[in-house]
Amino acid sequence: MSKRIRLDASRLTNREEMSDYMKQVFDFPEYFGRNLDALKDCLEDVEEETDVVLDRECIRIMCETPYAYKVLLVLGRAAENNPNLHILFR
């Protein structure tokens, strides 16, 4: 059974809140670097089968908010490089 994470895009609109939120929901290690490069690195290291669920509201916020849009791009790149990470649009 895959781990399922429903992202709250309202928590991805700036670097500080994104870092705290993603560290919590993905259970990143203490050394998580609190930036987009570190996010990509940690997402690519996810070893457990993980489904990241993006609903319509989440996608809307991510597309309308510049920083959240960058997070969306990082998620996509990490999913391309990590077969354990899946992005589901609902």
Disulfide bonds with the S-S distance in Angstrom:
none
